[in-house]
Each structure stands twice: as C-alpha cells, then as structure tokens.
Amino acid sequence: MIKRFSANQNWAKLAPFLGVLTTALLFFLFKPSQAMFWALVDIPLYFFHQTEEHLWPGGFKNYMNRVVNKLPEGEEALTDNIVFWINLLLVWVAFIVFGCLALINIGFGLLIILFSIFNCLTHIVQAFKQKEWNPGLVMASLQLLISIFAAYFVTVNGLANPVWWWIGALLFSVVIHALVFRIVMNKGFRFRNPFWKS
C-alpha cells in the first residue's frame, strides 16, 4: 500500500485538499490578530507548496535528479519512496505534532515557521543558481514573505524567552535540512539504509 501511495507522488493528491481544510480551520479557530494564527499559518501554506512541488505542475523529484544531481535517465538519488517519507515524516507528522505543541507553548510554532523559511530559501537560492524556475518556487517565494512576518509577529506578541526559542528553532531547522540534503544529494544513501529503499 505504501509503495502504491508513494509511486508517482500519489500522496501529493491529498495536499491541495489538506491545504484548503487547514486554511478553513485556521480562520475558524483563530484570527489574524492572534499570535497563534501566525504560529500555525505555515501548515496550510506548506500543503500548497507541496502541491506545486509534487502535483501541479510537480516534477520536484525529476528536477533534483536531472538538474541538481545531474544524473542520467534511469538513475535516481531521489526516489518516490524517499520523497514520500521525507514529506510524510518531516512535514505532515512533524507539523501536526508541533502544531499541537504550539497550543501549549507557542514557541513550537516558531519551529514550524523557521523550518518553512529554510525550505523556502533553498528553492530561491536554487532558482538563482540555476537561473530558472524549480518546482515549489512560486509558493516558496510567497511563503517566505508570510513566514518572515509570522516569525516577527509571534516573537513580538506571543513568545516568552524569544532568544532561546530562536536559537533552538534555528538549530533544529539547520540540522533537519542538513539531514535532508544528505539524503537527497547522496546517491548511495538509500542502499545503506533499507528504510528508504524503493
């Protein structure tokens, strides 16, 4: 079942619906004048970002393999399985967990925001490097602007001990993205770790 769900990014067909659902919930439960609204705003934004990356127009896996990793046809560093697990564990599951924790301490919302900012920057830097659009760039550009404001609003209006939360959130985002880059850019990783094996 997982193989069928991960094949050709079938899981991404849920992303736009989850984006609409979480947007509706966000506006139903909170107001833009509340810090919690901005602490959670990246959850629906990320679903729409995933839609652009993997569904429409999609093509993120092939872009990474052909353009970034410069691999020939038929050879993949980034597989459907790896794409599935990265997005399921590091976005869907992690965002649900941190979103729930943010209701207890809004600092966990800052983790979501800064994680999103780092991801957006990778798309924008890659666009300048390759001098072309990459899957996810449009939403990444919009999400970056919203996320910067969200980080400011949450810090000023809801965050206790902001320095420590910023340090922790930055370290978390750096470590997670470094791990993801290792997986995505290291052609042999999937063979050494059967969890990712296609």
Number of C-alpha atoms within 10 A of each C-alpha: 6 10 12 12 15 20 16 18 21 16 18 25 15 13 22 21 15 18 20 15 13 19 18 12 12 19 12 9 9 14 12 11 10 13 23 25 19 26 27 28 24 29 25 22 24 26 25 24 27 26 23 24 24 23 22 16 11 18 17 20 22 20 16 19 22 17 13 14 17 13 15 10 9 7 12 19 21 23 21 21 21 21 21 22 16 15 15 16 11 15 19 17 12 14 23 14 12 20 24 15 14 20 14 10 16 24 27 23 32 31 25 27 29 24 24 22 22 17 18 24 16 13 20 20 12 15 15 10 10 12 9 10 13 20 25 25 22 16 20 28 17 13 24 22 12 17 26 14 14 24 22 14 19 23 21 12 12 17 20 14 10 15 11 11 19 18 10 16 21 17 15 15 20 15 12 15 17 12 11 15 11 12 19 24 15 13 16 12 16 19 11 9 9 9 11 19 13 13
